[in-house]
Amino acid sequence: MGYIYADLYFLTNLGMNFATLWLAARLGRLPGKPRRLAGAALLGALYALAFLVPSLHWLFSPVGKVCFSLLLVAVAFAPRTWRALGRATAWFYGVSFLTGGIALGLGFLTGSPSAALGGVWVFGGSVRWWVLGCSTGGCLLLAGTLLTGTRRRLRQALLVPVELIFGDDAVTLRALVDTGNRLQDPLTGSPAVVAETAALKGVLPDPVWACLAGGTDLGGTVEGLAGTSWASRLRVVPFRTVGEPAGLMVGFRPDRIIIHDQGRRREVADAVVCTYPRPLSVAGEYRALLNPDLLEEG
């Protein structure tokens, strides 16, 4: 017959509860602060000690487990709505079942049975520490894989090649699908693409490039384009950004825009390309911002 040592039992539950809550916060992107997670893990460890008291076994009834798990989630993540509580609880139970399943399977194979009771870890017989390590490590590996895969898919979905065509000239840029970019031509309502001025040098005529690269104001740019074929392409788009006053952005109407979206080719004829004098991405990941309306029109 095995023995359960109260101190090891308490510390084991404390560590496993914290790991479970931390994984749920990471995978579910829940607002779990370390202090709150530690407090909830401590509460779970104290709850686990009640399992050693026969008169308190009623706390481990199905109703008691559900009520305690809801309390644990409330302490760890402080949800403000019923929907947030349900979401946090779902992630907590999902991670608990995952880690519990790994530990239970390993325990069955090694003769060290274990079970998770409403966020509380109960071990029969002697505790196999490598079983705990493998179950926690497996969950950490799975969490890292899921998070990495999600980030990769998100980047692939938001960064798309965009081909801007002006007459016989064209340039292809990597663009970020920016849900905050709702710029439109005030006259036609055409959605706008914001592109770095330097990235458009190959398609802009020398007079146009000279005006934009030289920092000429809007009036000087309009005057410099007078009498050229690009005068009909010129657009002035009002914009507003956080922390800056409203302003006007110089734009040009392309002949068409081709968006290569995850293997699909979308062609848009009704759009505006606005110029921006500074880099849009510090890391150089993209050089244009794409209005998401262009994906729907294409």
Backbone as numpy.savetxt, mean C-alpha at the origin, in Angstrom:
# Nx Ny Nz CAx CAy CAz Cx Cy Cz
3.76 -38.25 32.20 2.91 -37.04 32.20 3.78 -35.81 32.20
3.45 -34.83 31.38 4.25 -33.62 31.29 3.88 -32.60 32.35
4.69 -31.60 32.49 4.48 -30.54 33.46 4.38 -29.20 32.73
3.63 -28.30 33.30 3.51 -26.94 32.78 4.04 -25.99 33.84
5.07 -25.25 33.52 5.64 -24.27 34.43 5.00 -22.91 34.16
4.47 -22.31 35.20 3.68 -21.09 35.05 4.50 -19.97 34.43
5.77 -19.82 34.83 6.57 -18.72 34.31 6.85 -18.89 32.82
7.27 -20.12 32.43 7.51 -20.38 31.01 6.21 -20.29 30.21
5.16 -20.77 30.80 3.84 -20.72 30.15 3.44 -19.28 29.88
3.65 -18.40 30.88 3.31 -16.98 30.74 4.17 -16.33 29.67
5.49 -16.55 29.71 6.39 -15.92 28.75 6.15 -16.43 27.33
5.84 -17.72 27.22 5.56 -18.29 25.89 4.34 -17.63 25.28
3.27 -17.51 26.05 2.06 -16.88 25.56 2.28 -15.40 25.26
3.07 -14.74 26.10 3.36 -13.33 25.87 4.05 -13.13 24.52
5.08 -13.93 24.25 5.81 -13.79 23.00 4.98 -14.18 21.79
4.26 -15.28 21.87 3.46 -15.71 20.73 2.29 -14.79 20.46
1.67 -14.25 21.52 0.58 -13.30 21.30 1.08 -12.03 20.63
2.24 -11.55 21.07 2.78 -10.33 20.45 3.12 -10.60 18.98
3.72 -11.76 18.69 4.06 -12.09 17.31 2.80 -12.18 16.45
1.74 -12.79 16.98 0.49 -12.92 16.23 -0.13 -11.55 15.95
-0.17 -10.70 16.96 -0.74 -9.37 16.78 0.10 -8.52 15.82
1.41 -8.64 15.92 2.29 -7.87 15.04 2.11 -8.31 13.59
2.02 -9.63 13.36 1.81 -10.13 12.01 0.46 -9.67 11.46
-0.57 -9.69 12.29 -1.89 -9.23 11.85 -1.85 -7.75 11.48
-1.12 -6.96 12.27 -1.00 -5.53 11.97 -0.25 -5.30 10.66
0.80 -6.07 10.43 1.59 -5.91 9.21 0.83 -6.35 7.98
0.24 -7.53 8.04 -0.45 -8.06 6.87 -1.73 -7.29 6.57
-2.45 -6.92 7.62 -3.71 -6.21 7.42 -3.58 -4.70 7.38
-2.33 -4.19 7.51 -2.10 -2.74 7.54 -3.01 -2.10 8.58
-2.99 -2.66 9.77 -3.81 -2.16 10.87 -3.00 -1.17 11.71
-3.65 -0.19 12.31 -2.94 0.83 13.09 -2.55 0.33 14.47
-1.63 -0.61 14.51 -1.21 -1.17 15.79 0.11 -0.60 16.25
0.08 0.22 17.29 1.31 0.77 17.85 1.98 -0.28 18.74
3.32 -0.29 18.79 4.01 -1.30 19.61 3.54 -1.33 21.06
3.25 -0.16 21.64 2.83 -0.14 23.03 1.47 -0.82 23.21
0.57 -0.59 22.26 -0.75 -1.21 22.34 -0.65 -2.72 22.08
0.21 -3.11 21.13 0.39 -4.53 20.85 0.96 -5.25 22.08
1.92 -4.60 22.74 2.52 -5.20 23.93 1.49 -5.32 25.05
0.65 -4.31 25.20 -0.39 -4.36 26.23 -1.40 -5.47 25.96
-1.79 -5.62 24.69 -2.72 -6.70 24.35 -2.07 -8.07 24.55
-0.78 -8.18 24.20 -0.08 -9.46 24.40 0.01 -9.80 25.88
0.25 -8.79 26.72 0.30 -9.02 28.17 -1.06 -9.46 28.69
-2.12 -8.82 28.18 -3.46 -9.21 28.59 -3.74 -10.66 28.19
-3.30 -11.05 26.99 -3.49 -12.43 26.55 -2.70 -13.42 27.40
-1.50 -13.03 27.81 -0.69 -13.92 28.65 -1.33 -14.11 30.03
-1.92 -13.03 30.57 -2.61 -13.15 31.86 -3.86 -14.02 31.72
-4.54 -13.86 30.60 -5.70 -14.71 30.33 -5.30 -16.17 30.25
-4.13 -16.42 29.68 -3.66 -17.80 29.56 -3.45 -18.44 30.93
-3.00 -17.64 31.90 -2.78 -18.19 33.24 -4.08 -18.69 33.86
-5.20 -18.10 33.45 -6.49 -18.54 33.99 -6.79 -19.98 33.60
-6.16 -20.45 32.53 -6.37 -21.83 32.11 -5.83 -22.82 33.13
-4.89 -22.37 33.96 -4.30 -23.23 34.97 -5.14 -23.30 36.24
-6.20 -22.47 36.29 -7.08 -22.45 37.47 -8.38 -23.15 37.11
-8.66 -24.30 37.66 -9.87 -25.05 37.29 -11.16 -24.26 37.43
-11.27 -23.41 38.45 -12.51 -22.68 38.67 -12.76 -21.59 37.61
-11.74 -21.29 36.81 -11.88 -20.25 35.79 -11.99 -20.81 34.38
-12.22 -22.11 34.28 -12.30 -22.71 32.95 -13.49 -22.22 32.15
-14.46 -21.61 32.82 -15.60 -21.06 32.08 -15.18 -19.91 31.16
-14.03 -19.30 31.45 -13.54 -18.24 30.57 -13.15 -18.77 29.19
-12.95 -20.09 29.10 -12.51 -20.68 27.84 -13.65 -21.39 27.10
-14.86 -21.05 27.49 -16.02 -21.51 26.72 -16.02 -20.79 25.37
-16.75 -21.28 24.37 -16.79 -20.59 23.07 -17.15 -19.12 23.18
-18.12 -18.81 24.03 -18.51 -17.40 24.20 -17.38 -16.61 24.86
-16.73 -17.22 25.85 -15.63 -16.54 26.52 -14.46 -16.27 25.59
-14.14 -17.24 24.72 -13.05 -17.05 23.77 -13.34 -15.93 22.79
-14.57 -15.89 22.28 -14.94 -14.85 21.32 -14.90 -13.48 21.99
-15.46 -13.38 23.19 -15.47 -12.09 23.89 -14.05 -11.62 24.19
-13.20 -12.57 24.61 -11.83 -12.17 24.93 -11.07 -11.76 23.67
-11.28 -12.47 22.56 -10.58 -12.11 21.32 -10.98 -10.72 20.85
-12.26 -10.37 21.02 -12.71 -9.03 20.65 -12.06 -7.98 21.56
-11.94 -8.30 22.85 -11.26 -7.39 23.78 -9.80 -7.23 23.40
-9.15 -8.32 23.03 -7.75 -8.28 22.64 -7.54 -7.40 21.41
-8.43 -7.55 20.43 -8.35 -6.74 19.20 -8.59 -5.28 19.52
-9.55 -5.00 20.40 -9.86 -3.62 20.76 -8.67 -2.95 21.45
-7.99 -3.68 22.32 -6.83 -3.11 23.01 -5.67 -2.91 22.04
-5.46 -3.85 21.13 -4.31 -3.80 20.23 -4.46 -2.75 19.14
-5.65 -2.64 18.55 -5.81 -1.82 17.35 -6.76 -0.63 17.52
-7.46 -0.54 18.63 -8.36 0.58 18.92 -9.24 0.93 17.72
-10.01 -0.02 17.18 -10.89 0.30 16.04 -11.98 1.28 16.45
-12.29 2.21 15.56 -13.28 3.25 15.88 -14.66 2.95 15.33
-14.77 1.99 14.43 -16.07 1.64 13.86 -16.25 0.13 13.93
-17.49 -0.31 13.76 -17.76 -1.75 13.76 -17.09 -2.42 12.58
-17.03 -1.71 11.47 -16.37 -2.27 10.29 -14.88 -2.48 10.54
-14.25 -1.49 11.17 -12.82 -1.62 11.48 -12.58 -2.74 12.49
-13.51 -2.89 13.45 -13.38 -3.98 14.42 -13.49 -5.33 13.73
-14.44 -5.47 12.80 -14.60 -6.72 12.08 -13.38 -7.05 11.23
-12.82 -6.03 10.57 -11.64 -6.25 9.73 -10.45 -6.67 10.57
-10.22 -5.97 11.69 -9.09 -6.30 12.56 -9.26 -7.70 13.16
-10.48 -8.04 13.54 -10.74 -9.36 14.11 -10.48 -10.46 13.08
-10.89 -10.22 11.84 -10.67 -11.21 10.78 -9.18 -11.46 10.57
-8.39 -10.39 10.54 -6.94 -10.57 10.36 -6.33 -11.27 11.57
-6.80 -10.92 12.76 -6.27 -11.56 13.97 -6.55 -13.06 13.98
-7.78 -13.43 13.65 -8.12 -14.85 13.62 -7.38 -15.57 12.49
-7.26 -14.92 11.35 -6.55 -15.55 10.24 -5.12 -15.88 10.58
-4.41 -14.92 11.17 -3.02 -15.16 11.56 -2.94 -16.17 12.70
-3.91 -16.11 13.64 -3.91 -17.08 14.75 -4.09 -18.50 14.24
-5.01 -18.68 13.28 -5.22 -20.01 12.73 -3.99 -20.48 11.96
-3.33 -19.54 11.28 -2.14 -19.91 10.51 -1.01 -20.36 11.42
-0.67 -19.52 12.39 0.41 -19.87 13.31 0.03 -21.09 14.15
-1.23 -21.17 14.57 -1.67 -22.32 15.35 -1.61 -23.60 14.55
-1.97 -23.51 13.26 -1.91 -24.70 12.41 -0.49 -25.20 12.23
0.45 -24.28 12.04 1.85 -24.69 11.89 2.35 -25.34 13.17
2.09 -24.68 14.31 2.56 -25.23 15.59 1.87 -26.55 15.91
0.57 -26.66 15.61 -0.15 -27.89 15.89 0.38 -29.04 15.04
0.65 -28.75 13.77 1.18 -29.78 12.89 2.56 -30.25 13.33
3.43 -29.30 13.65 4.76 -29.68 14.12 4.69 -30.41 15.45
3.78 -29.94 16.32 3.63 -30.59 17.61 3.13 -32.02 17.47
2.24 -32.25 16.51 1.73 -33.60 16.27 2.85 -34.52 15.79
3.71 -34.00 14.92 4.80 -34.81 14.39 5.87 -35.09 15.44
6.04 -34.16 16.39 7.12 -34.31 17.36 6.64 -34.78 18.73
5.33 -34.97 18.87 4.81 -35.42 20.16 4.67 -34.33 21.18
4.63 -33.07 20.72 4.46 -31.93 21.64 3.20 -31.19 21.22
2.00 -31.73 21.52 0.77 -31.12 21.05 0.58 -29.72 21.60
0.00 -28.88 20.78 -0.26 -27.50 21.20 -1.55 -27.04 20.55
-2.12 -25.99 21.09 -3.36 -25.45 20.52 -3.47 -23.98 20.87
-4.18 -23.25 20.03 -4.41 -21.83 20.27 -5.86 -21.64 20.65
-6.11 -21.08 21.82 -7.46 -20.90 22.31 -7.79 -19.42 22.38
-8.49 -18.92 21.35 -8.91 -17.52 21.37 -7.77 -16.56 21.55
-6.64 -16.82 20.89 -5.49 -15.95 21.02 -4.56 -16.37 22.14
-4.87 -17.48 22.82 -4.02 -17.97 23.90 -3.40 -19.29 23.48
-2.12 -19.42 23.69 -1.39 -20.64 23.31 -1.32 -21.57 24.51
-1.79 -22.82 24.30 -1.78 -23.83 25.35 -0.95 -25.01 24.87
0.02 -25.42 25.66 0.92 -26.50 25.28 0.76 -27.65 26.28
0.56 -28.82 25.72 0.50 -30.00 26.56 1.88 -30.63 26.64
2.27 -31.10 27.82 3.58 -31.70 27.97 4.66 -30.65 27.94
5.88 -31.07 27.64 7.00 -30.14 27.59 6.94 -29.30 26.32
7.39 -28.05 26.42 7.36 -27.13 25.29 8.58 -27.35 24.41
8.36 -27.58 23.15 9.46 -27.70 22.20 9.72 -26.30 21.63
10.80 -25.67 22.03 11.03 -24.29 21.64 11.28 -24.16 20.14
11.85 -25.18 19.53 12.09 -25.08 18.10 10.77 -25.13 17.33
9.74 -25.75 17.93 8.41 -25.74 17.30 7.88 -24.31 17.26
8.05 -23.60 18.38 7.63 -22.19 18.41 8.42 -21.36 17.41
9.72 -21.61 17.37 10.56 -20.85 16.44 10.18 -21.10 15.00
9.91 -22.36 14.65 9.56 -22.70 13.27 8.21 -22.10 12.89
7.24 -22.17 13.79 5.92 -21.62 13.48 5.98 -20.11 13.32
6.71 -19.42 14.21 6.85 -17.97 14.09 7.66 -17.59 12.86
8.77 -18.32 12.64 9.59 -18.03 11.46 8.84 -18.27 10.17
8.03 -19.34 10.13 7.23 -19.61 8.94 6.24 -18.50 8.66
5.63 -17.97 9.70 4.67 -16.87 9.52 5.38 -15.60 9.09
6.55 -15.34 9.67 7.31 -14.16 9.25 7.72 -14.27 7.79
8.14 -15.47 7.38 8.52 -15.67 5.98 7.32 -15.48 5.06
6.18 -16.01 5.46 4.96 -15.85 4.65 4.55 -14.39 4.59
4.65 -13.68 5.74 4.28 -12.27 5.75 5.18 -11.46 4.83
6.50 -11.74 4.89 7.42 -11.02 4.01 7.14 -11.31 2.55
6.82 -12.56 2.22 6.53 -12.93 0.84 5.27 -12.22 0.34
4.24 -12.22 1.18 2.99 -11.58 0.78 3.16 -10.08 0.62
3.87 -9.44 1.56 4.07 -8.00 1.47 4.90 -7.62 0.26
5.97 -8.39 0.00 6.81 -8.11 -1.16 6.04 -8.29 -2.45
5.27 -9.37 -2.54 4.48 -9.60 -3.73 3.43 -8.54 -3.95
2.81 -8.08 -2.86 1.79 -7.04 -2.98 2.41 -5.74 -3.45
3.56 -5.37 -2.89 4.22 -4.13 -3.32 4.62 -4.22 -4.79
5.15 -5.39 -5.21 5.57 -5.54 -6.60 4.39 -5.41 -7.55
3.28 -6.08 -7.22 2.10 -5.98 -8.08 1.55 -4.56 -8.10
1.62 -3.88 -6.96 1.12 -2.51 -6.90 1.96 -1.58 -7.76
3.29 -1.74 -7.69 4.16 -0.91 -8.53 3.91 -1.18 -10.01
3.76 -2.46 -10.36 3.51 -2.79 -11.75 2.18 -2.23 -12.24
1.20 -2.17 -11.33 -0.11 -1.66 -11.73 -0.12 -0.15 -11.85
0.71 0.54 -11.06 0.67 2.00 -11.04 1.68 2.65 -11.97
2.73 1.93 -12.37 3.73 2.47 -13.28 3.52 1.89 -14.67
3.18 2.74 -15.61 2.86 2.27 -16.97 3.64 3.10 -17.99
4.10 2.48 -19.07 4.74 3.23 -20.16 3.69 4.02 -20.94
4.02 5.27 -21.22 3.12 6.15 -21.96 3.88 6.76 -23.13
3.32 6.64 -24.32 3.93 7.19 -25.53 3.19 8.46 -25.92
3.92 9.58 -25.95 3.35 10.88 -26.32 3.76 11.20 -27.75
2.78 11.41 -28.61 3.04 11.59 -30.04 2.63 12.99 -30.46
3.61 13.73 -31.00 3.37 15.07 -31.56 3.84 15.05 -33.01
2.91 14.98 -33.95 3.30 14.94 -35.36 4.11 13.69 -35.67
5.32 13.90 -36.21 6.19 12.77 -36.55 7.12 12.38 -35.41
7.05 13.10 -34.32 7.94 12.84 -33.19 7.16 12.19 -32.04
7.85 11.35 -31.30 7.23 10.66 -30.17 8.27 10.42 -29.09
7.81 10.33 -27.86 8.66 10.02 -26.72 7.89 9.09 -25.79
8.58 8.09 -25.25 7.95 7.15 -24.33 8.49 7.39 -22.93
7.59 7.59 -21.98 7.96 7.85 -20.59 7.27 6.85 -19.68
7.90 6.59 -18.55 7.24 5.80 -17.52 6.41 6.76 -16.68
5.13 6.45 -16.55 4.21 7.35 -15.86 3.61 6.66 -14.64
3.36 7.44 -13.62 2.69 6.96 -12.42 1.21 7.29 -12.53
0.37 6.29 -12.37 -1.08 6.53 -12.34 -1.39 7.21 -11.01
-1.68 8.49 -11.09 -1.84 9.32 -9.90 -3.32 9.62 -9.69
-3.91 8.99 -8.66 -5.33 9.22 -8.40 -5.61 10.65 -7.94
-4.55 11.35 -7.51 -4.73 12.74 -7.11 -4.62 13.72 -8.26
-4.25 13.22 -9.44 -4.12 14.07 -10.61 -5.47 14.12 -11.32
-6.19 15.20 -11.13 -7.48 15.41 -11.79 -7.44 16.63 -12.69
-6.23 16.96 -13.17 -6.09 18.12 -14.04 -6.83 17.90 -15.35
-7.50 18.96 -15.80 -8.23 18.92 -17.06 -8.09 20.24 -17.79
-8.21 20.16 -19.10 -8.28 21.37 -19.91 -9.59 22.06 -19.57
-9.55 23.30 -19.06 -10.79 23.96 -18.65 -11.76 24.21 -19.81
-11.28 24.24 -21.04 -12.14 24.51 -22.19 -12.81 23.24 -22.72
-12.06 22.16 -22.82 -12.58 20.93 -23.43 -12.84 19.83 -22.41
-12.31 19.96 -21.19 -12.47 18.90 -20.20 -11.56 17.72 -20.44
-10.59 17.84 -21.34 -9.67 16.73 -21.64 -8.76 16.49 -20.44
-8.58 15.23 -20.02 -7.66 14.93 -18.90 -6.22 15.24 -19.29
-5.41 15.52 -18.27 -4.04 15.96 -18.52 -3.02 14.95 -18.01
-1.91 14.88 -18.73 -0.72 14.17 -18.30 0.32 15.22 -17.92
0.90 15.07 -16.74 1.96 15.99 -16.31 3.30 15.31 -16.57
4.15 15.95 -17.38 5.44 15.37 -17.75 6.56 16.35 -17.44
7.71 15.81 -17.08 8.87 16.66 -16.85 9.25 17.37 -18.15
9.54 18.64 -18.02 9.91 19.41 -19.21 11.13 18.82 -19.91
12.12 18.41 -19.12 13.35 17.86 -19.70 13.08 16.58 -20.49
12.07 15.83 -20.11 11.77 14.58 -20.79 11.12 14.81 -22.15
10.64 16.03 -22.41 9.95 16.34 -23.67 10.85 17.04 -24.68
12.13 17.15 -24.38 13.03 17.89 -25.25 13.05 17.32 -26.66
12.94 16.00 -26.80 13.02 15.39 -28.12 11.83 15.65 -29.01
10.69 16.06 -28.45 9.49 16.27 -29.26 9.10 17.73 -29.36
9.69 18.58 -28.54 9.35 20.00 -28.58 10.24 20.74 -29.56
9.69 21.61 -30.41 10.51 22.42 -31.32 11.45 23.33 -30.52
12.50 23.76 -31.17 13.50 24.58 -30.47 12.91 25.85 -29.86
12.03 26.57 -30.55 11.47 27.78 -29.93 10.66 27.46 -28.67
9.90 26.37 -28.72 9.11 25.98 -27.56 10.02 25.58 -26.40
11.03 24.78 -26.73 11.97 24.33 -25.70 12.71 25.51 -25.09
13.09 26.47 -25.91 13.82 27.64 -25.41 12.96 28.42 -24.42
11.67 28.54 -24.72 10.78 29.27 -23.81 10.61 28.54 -22.48
10.41 27.23 -22.55 10.16 26.46 -21.33 11.43 26.27 -20.51
12.53 25.92 -21.18 13.79 25.69 -20.46 14.34 26.98 -19.88
14.05 28.10 -20.52 14.56 29.37 -20.03 13.76 29.96 -18.91
12.70 29.28 -18.51 11.88 29.78 -17.40 11.05 30.98 -17.78
10.73 31.12 -19.05 9.91 32.24 -19.51 8.51 32.13 -18.90
7.95 33.27 -18.50 6.62 33.23 -17.91 5.58 32.88 -18.97
4.34 32.74 -18.55 3.28 32.30 -19.45 3.09 33.27 -20.61
3.13 34.56 -20.30 2.95 35.55 -21.36 4.07 35.47 -22.39
5.30 35.27 -21.92 6.42 35.16 -22.85 6.34 33.89 -23.68
5.84 32.82 -23.10 5.70 31.57 -23.84 4.66 31.71 -24.94
3.54 32.33 -24.61 2.49 32.55 -25.63 3.01 33.42 -26.75
3.74 34.47 -26.40 4.29 35.37 -27.42 5.32 34.65 -28.28
6.13 33.78 -27.66 7.15 33.06 -28.41 6.56 32.05 -29.37
5.37 31.56 -29.11 4.73 30.57 -29.97 3.85 31.20 -31.04
3.66 32.51 -30.97 2.79 33.19 -31.93 3.31 32.99 -33.36
2.41 32.59 -34.22 2.77 32.41 -35.62 3.32 31.05 -35.95
3.44 30.17 -34.96 3.94 28.82 -35.22 2.78 27.83 -35.18
3.02 26.62 -35.71 1.98 25.60 -35.70 1.67 25.13 -34.29
2.58 25.37 -33.37 2.38 24.94 -32.00 1.45 25.88 -31.22
1.14 27.01 -31.79 0.22 27.92 -31.11 -1.15 27.29 -30.94
-1.56 26.48 -31.92 -2.87 25.82 -31.83 -2.87 24.67 -30.83
-1.68 24.20 -30.50 -1.59 23.11 -29.52 -1.54 23.63 -28.08
-1.24 24.89 -27.91 -1.03 25.45 -26.58 -2.30 25.41 -25.74
-2.15 24.98 -24.51 -3.23 24.97 -23.53 -2.72 25.53 -22.21
-3.59 26.16 -21.46 -3.25 26.68 -20.14 -4.18 26.00 -19.13
-3.58 25.25 -18.21 -4.36 24.43 -17.27 -4.13 24.94 -15.85
-5.19 25.34 -15.16 -5.03 25.76 -13.76 -4.78 24.55 -12.85
-3.97 24.75 -11.83 -3.67 23.66 -10.90 -3.54 24.21 -9.49
-3.66 23.29 -8.54 -3.49 23.63 -7.12 -2.85 22.43 -6.43
-1.81 22.66 -5.65 -1.15 21.61 -4.89 -1.14 21.99 -3.42
-0.94 20.98 -2.56 -0.93 21.21 -1.12 0.28 22.07 -0.74
0.03 23.14 -0.01 1.10 23.99 0.46 1.55 25.05 -0.53
0.94 25.09 -1.72 1.31 26.08 -2.72 0.06 26.77 -3.22
0.19 28.04 -3.61 -0.98 28.75 -4.15 -1.35 28.20 -5.53
-2.57 28.50 -5.93 -3.03 28.06 -7.25 -2.20 28.74 -8.33
-2.02 28.04 -9.44 -1.22 28.58 -10.53 -1.71 28.07 -11.87
-0.95 28.38 -12.92 -1.27 27.96 -14.27 -0.12 27.12 -14.83
-0.46 26.06 -15.52 0.53 25.15 -16.07 0.42 25.16 -17.60
1.58 25.27 -18.25 1.61 25.27 -19.72 1.46 23.83 -20.22
0.53 23.66 -21.16 0.31 22.34 -21.72 0.19 22.39 -23.23
0.28 21.21 -23.85 0.17 21.11 -25.32 -0.70 19.90 -25.66
-1.47 20.07 -26.70 -2.34 18.98 -27.15 -1.56 18.06 -28.08
-1.37 16.79 -27.71 -0.66 15.86 -28.59 -1.62 15.33 -29.67
-1.06 14.70 -30.68 -1.91 14.05 -31.67 -2.61 12.85 -31.07
-1.89 12.11 -30.25 -2.49 11.00 -29.52 -1.52 10.53 -28.44
-2.07 9.79 -27.51 -1.31 9.18 -26.43 -1.59 7.69 -26.45
-0.53 6.89 -26.35 -0.67 5.44 -26.30 -0.19 4.96 -24.94
-1.09 4.29 -24.23 -0.79 3.78 -22.89 -0.66 2.27 -22.96
0.47 1.75 -22.51 0.70 0.31 -22.48 0.42 -0.17 -21.06
-0.79 -0.65 -20.83 -1.26 -1.00 -19.50 -1.34 -2.51 -19.35
-0.29 -3.13 -18.74 -0.25 -4.56 -18.45 -0.59 -5.41 -19.68
0.12 -5.12 -20.75 -0.06 -5.89 -21.97 -1.16 -5.40 -22.89
-1.93 -4.43 -22.44 -3.00 -3.88 -23.27 -2.57 -2.52 -23.81
-2.95 -2.26 -25.05 -2.59 -1.01 -25.70 -3.83 -0.10 -25.77
-3.72 1.02 -25.07 -4.83 1.97 -25.03 -4.41 3.25 -25.76
-5.22 3.68 -26.70 -4.90 4.88 -27.47 -5.93 5.96 -27.16
-5.42 7.14 -26.84 -6.26 8.27 -26.47 -5.92 9.45 -27.37
-6.94 10.07 -27.96 -6.71 11.20 -28.86 -7.05 12.53 -28.19
-7.84 12.48 -27.16 -8.31 13.71 -26.52 -7.64 13.86 -25.17
-6.49 14.56 -25.13 -5.74 14.72 -23.88 -4.85 15.95 -24.00
-4.25 16.33 -22.88 -3.33 17.47 -22.81 -2.08 17.01 -22.06
-0.92 17.43 -22.55 0.35 17.14 -21.88 0.87 18.43 -21.26
0.88 18.49 -19.93 1.36 19.67 -19.21 2.83 19.47 -18.85
3.59 20.55 -18.86 5.02 20.49 -18.57 5.28 20.90 -17.13
6.24 20.20 -16.52 6.63 20.50 -15.15 8.14 20.68 -15.11
8.65 21.78 -14.56 10.08 22.10 -14.71 11.02 21.28 -13.84
10.52 20.57 -12.82 11.38 19.84 -11.91 11.10 18.34 -11.99
12.04 17.50 -11.48 11.81 16.05 -11.48 10.59 15.70 -10.63
9.79 14.78 -11.13 8.59 14.34 -10.42 8.89 13.26 -9.40
9.93 12.48 -9.64 10.33 11.40 -8.73 11.78 11.61 -8.32
12.02 11.65 -7.03 13.39 11.84 -6.54 14.27 10.67 -6.96
13.71 9.45 -6.95 14.48 8.26 -7.32 14.49 8.02 -8.83
13.79 8.84 -9.60 13.76 8.67 -11.04 12.94 7.49 -11.52
11.98 7.01 -10.71 11.16 5.86 -11.09 10.18 6.20 -12.21
9.77 7.44 -12.29 8.82 7.86 -13.32 9.08 9.33 -13.66
8.62 9.71 -14.85 8.83 11.08 -15.31 7.53 11.73 -15.77
6.42 11.11 -15.45 5.12 11.67 -15.80 4.08 11.20 -14.80
3.01 11.98 -14.68 1.87 11.63 -13.84 0.65 11.48 -14.74
-0.01 10.34 -14.63 -1.11 10.01 -15.52 -2.44 10.19 -14.81
-3.32 10.94 -15.42 -4.69 11.07 -14.92 -5.39 9.73 -15.10
-5.95 9.11 -14.03 -6.59 7.80 -14.18 -7.76 7.79 -15.14
-8.34 8.96 -15.43 -9.44 9.01 -16.40 -8.99 8.58 -17.78
-7.69 8.74 -18.08 -7.18 8.35 -19.39 -7.24 6.84 -19.58
-7.12 6.07 -18.49 -7.21 4.63 -18.60 -8.63 4.20 -18.96
-9.62 4.94 -18.43 -11.01 4.60 -18.74 -11.35 5.00 -20.16
-10.87 6.16 -20.60 -11.16 6.59 -21.96 -10.48 5.69 -22.99
-9.23 5.27 -22.66 -8.53 4.42 -23.60 -9.20 3.06 -23.74
